[in-house]
Amino acid sequence: MEFRLVRNEELQQAVHLADSIFRDAEQSSMGTAFPLIFSPGQSHSYGAFADGKLVSFMGFVPFVLRVGAARLNVFSVGSVCTDPDYRGQGTAGRLLELCKRHADQAGASLIFVSGDRSLYTRAHCYHFGRTERFTLDAAGAARLRARTAAHSGREIRPYAPQDAFALHAAADAREVAFAHSVTELQRLLGAQAHASCAKLAHEALVAAPAGGGVDSFAVIEAPGRYHSKRHPAAVEWGGPAEAVAALLADAVERFNLAELTVAVGWHERELALLLREAGVPSAPAANSGTVFVVSAARLLEQAAPYLRAAGGIIPAVGEQQEDGCTVAAEGGGSVRLSAGELVSLLFDPSSEQAASLPGWTAIPLPSLSGLSYT
């Protein structure tokens, strides 16, 4: 069996394999829903080939992640599938190791994975971060609308193609987000990657201040043509917190939703406060998917502009092994962390490990279930 990068002319084989594993007649093709993986270009994805036939595939996509003034080089794993006749031979594990080496050679600091099955967890991919998962129903939406009406003053309407630049500007103004061009953002909005997996459909709303223009948006996974067992959810949003809150409240009424799930990252404090003040029930949760730290030292180097601006320390990292590494603060104090404890320290603001490094500030990350879902 041959393990290597998938070539452009072989991507259609990958689409057929992924469709046979993940899709039914009511869902769009994986090639349509995941253009960053399956469209021709410079492929970073890996495959296993038996006599020239693609029998196992691992989608691998590079991103730049904006965290304040910092720029993190990351990859995302998705659309991982193996022909049933070739399962149980360790092909996916071999592909994952190739992706890890590829990411290291490319100068990436993190690999995000859309799943959390044993293939990933035994390879030191861990749940990460902290979100507050709100459940917004009609009563909560009414309370939220009442709280935001006095200082929102915006017209809420469906997104139109002419809003493309304004939506991109609002998305680009966020402190923590995947970086996209206006063209790429439009493509992802139409592709409906995560929504298509759940048999839901994107509905996008924008808010326009009284003076004109658009300064905020929200993308919702709402019921579409087919029955779905998943609850509608807010996929992604941008703009002032009160405007986003008004958009979410409007979505519940506009699309006649029994409830809307809104997973708010720990760094989105203003939006979380508005939802709490409106009495919207919530529960703590990790971010979706898992993360593998390619290089903790490289991550801290790439995150340094954010950490400095936040007033946090930038610790030194000893040689990183599969089972963890030593992290030391400047001026004294160090701690030996397992690989899982390192992930907790890096991305969870309530991590128990932070007590060993006074002055440490966790690094915020966006949801993996947003428009950039792979």
N, C-alpha and C positions, 0 to 999 in steps of 0.2 A: 504494500500500500504506500502511496506517495502523499506526503504532507507538505503543503506549500501555500503561497499566496494564490488567491483565485484571480484569474485573468478576466478582463472585460468580456471577452467572448464566451466565458463560462458562467457569467452572472445569471443568464436565463435558466441554466441548470439549477442554480441555487434557488431561484424563484419557484421553479416547479417542485423542488424538494420541500421548501418551506411551506408552500401552499398545500401540499399533500399531507403535511403533519399538522398545520395550525389552522387551516381555513376550511369553511364549508360553503355551500352555495349562497348563503346570505351575507357573506363577507367579501370585501374587496380583496384583490390579490395582494400578497405581501409586497410584491414589486411596486404596487401603487401606494400602499400605506407606509412603506419604509424606503423612500427614495434615497436617503443618505447611505443606505446599505447596498441597494440593488441597482441604482442608476450607474451607467458607465462613467468612468472618471479614473482617478487613481485609487484603486482598491487597496484597502488595508485588511480585508477579510481573508480568513484562512479556510482551506478545505482539505479533506482526505479523499483521495482518488483511487479507485480500484479499476484497473484496466481502462483508464481514461474517463471513467464515470465518477461524478461527484457523489459520494455516499455519506459525507458528513460535512457540516458547514458551521462556521462561527463568524457572524457579522461583527466587524470591528471598525469603529468610526472615531476619528479624531475631532476634538472640540477644544476651543479656548473658553475657559470659564472665568468670568469677571467676578472678583470679590473686592469691592471698593476699588482702590488703585492697583490692586494686584491682578495678575493674569496667570491662571493655572493651566498648564498643558495636560489634558486628560484624554482618555479613550473611553468609549462605551461598548460593551458587549451586548449583543442581542441576536434574535432570530437563529438561535442555536438549535440545530436539528440533525438527526441521523436516520438514514434509511433503516427501517425495521430489520432488514436482513443483515445489517452490520452492527447492530447494537451489542453491548456487552463485550466489546473488544478494546475499550479504552480510547476510542478515537477522539471523543470530545475532550477528554483530559489532556491528550497530546496537543490538540489545537489550542487549548487554554494556555499551556506552557509556551507555545510559539507566540501567542498574543502577548504574554507577559514579557518575553524577550524583545519582541518588536517594540513594545511601549518603552522599555528601558533604553533601547538603542535610539529611539526617537526623542528622548528627553522628556517624556511624560512623567508626572508624579503620581497620578491616580488612574485606576481603571474602575469604572462603574459597571455594574452588572444588573440587568433588569430582573434577575431571578435570585432565589436563595436556596436552591436545592443542593444536595450533598456534593455534587460536582464542584460547586463553588465554595461551600463552607469548609470542606476538607482541604481546599487550596488556599485557605486564609483570606477568604472574602467574608466580610462581616457586616451585619446591620450597623447603621451609623446615624448620627445626628439626632435631632429632636424636633418633633412637630406637635402642634395642638390640632387635633382633628375635630372640627366643629360639625354639628348636624343642624342645618338651618331648615326649619319648616315654615309653614305659612305664618304662624303666630310669631315666630322669631323674626321672620322677614319684616312683618309689620312693625315690630318694635325697633328693628334696625333702621327701617326707613324713617321712622319718627325721629330717631336720634340723629340721623344724617341730613334730614330735610333742611334744617335751619342754616347749615353752613355748606351745603353741597351746591345748590343753585345751578345744577347742570341738567341739560336735556339728555335723556338716555334713549338710544335708538340702536337698531341693528347695524352691524358693521357693513360698510360698502367698500368696493374695491378702491374707490377714490380716497379712502382713509389709510391707504397702505403706508405712506410716509409718516403720518401722524401716529399710527399704531407702532411703527418701528421706533419712533422717537420716544414714545412712552416706555416701550420695552427696553430700549437702550439706556434709559435714565435709571433703571433699577440698580441698586447696589450689588445685588447677587443674582446672576443669571448666566445662562449660556449665551455666548456672543454669536449673533447672526447678522448677515446682511439683510437688507429689506427684501431682496428676492428670495433668499433662503427662508426667511420668516413666512412669507406668503406661501411658499411651497409646503412648509410644515403645517400651516393652518389648513390647507386644503387636503393634505394627505391623511390627517385624522388617525395617526398611528395608534395611540393608546385607545382612543374611542372605538376604532374599528375592531380591536380585539374583544371589546365588551359589547359589541353590537349596539353602540350608541353613536351619536353624531355630534359634530361640533356646531355650536351656536355661539357666535361672537357678538358682543355688545360693546358699544363705545359711549363715552360721556363727553358732552361738549359744554364748556363753561358759557356763561351768558355772553361774554365778549366774542364768541366764535371759536372755531377750531376744535380739535379733539385732544384731550390731555390724559385720558385713561381708557382702559379696556379690560374686558374679562372674557375668557373663552370657557364655555361650558360644555361638558359632555351630557347631552340631553337625549331623551328617547327619540329614536329615528323610525325607519321603516319596519324594523324587525323587533321582536320581543327580546328584551335583555333581562338577565337575572341580576345585573349590577345596578347599584344606585347611581343616579346622576351625580356628577362631581364637577367642581371648578378645576379646570386644567391649569390655567395660567392667567395672570393678571398683571397690570402695571398702572402706575399713576398714584395720586394722593390717596391716602388710606380712606378718607371719608368718601371719596368718589368710588373707589373699589367696593366699599361696603354697600353703597347705594346700588351699584351694578349687580352685586350678588343678591340683594333683596329683590331687585326688579326681576332678575332671572327666575326666581321661585314663582312669582306671580305670572310672568309673561309666558313661561313654558309649562305652567300648571304642574309644578313638581311637588310631590308629597314631601320630599326632603332633598336637600342638596349637601353633599359632603364637601367641606372646605378644609384642606390640610394646610395650616399656616406654619411656616418655618419659624424657629425660635427667634430669629433676627427681625421678623416682621411684627414688632411689638405694637405699633400703633393700630394696625388692623386687628390683631388679636384682642387688644383692649376694647375696641369698639364692639366686637362680637361678644365679649364677656359682659360689657355694660348693658348690652341688649338682652342678656339672659340666655344666650344661645349655648346649649349644652356642648361639652367637649370632653375629649379623653386624650391623654398623652400617647404618642406613638413615635416610632423611629421613622426616618425617611423611608421611601420605598426602595426595594432592591438592596444590594450590598455593594461594598467597596473593597478594593484591594489597593494597599499602599505600595506602589512600585518603589518609591524611594522617599523616606521621611525627610532626609536631609534636603533633597531636591524640592520637596513640597514646601518646607519652611523657607527655602531660598525664594521660591516663586511667590509665596504668600507674604513675604517680608513687608512690602509696601502697605498691605492691609494691617498687619500686626503692629507696625510702627504707628500708623495713624490711630489705631485703637488704643494705643498706650500699653500694649502687651509686650512681654519679653519674646525674644527669639532664641529658644534653647538650642544647644548643640546636640547632635545625634551621633552616637557611637556607631560602629559597624552594624548594619542591619542584617539580622539572620531571619530565617523562616519563623522562628519561634519568638522573635521580638528584638528589642534593642535597648540601649541605655540612653536616657535623655537627661541632659544636664543644663541647669540654669547658669547664666553668667554670674560669676562671683561666688559660686558654691551651691551645693545642693544638687543631687542627681537621683534618678530612680530607674530601676530596671523594670521594663514593661513587657508583657507578652504582646503578641501581635494584636490580639483583641483589645487589650487594655490601651495600646497605642492608638487604635482607631477611636476608642472612647474619649481619650484625652484630646485628640485632635479636633473632633467634631461635635462633641456633646458638652454644652455649657454647664451641665450638672454632673459631669464626670467625677467620680470619687478620686480618680488619679490626679486631678488638678490640685488637690491639697498638697501634693509633693512638689509642685512647681509654682510657688507664689508669684503672682503677676501674669500668669498664663491667660490668654484669651482664646477661646475656641474659634475655629474657622467655620463660618456659615456656608452652607451649600444649598443650591436650589433643589426642588423636587425632581426626582427621576421620572415621574409620571407626567411631566409637562409636554410641551410641543416637541421637545428633543428626545422623547422616549424612543429607545431602540430595543 
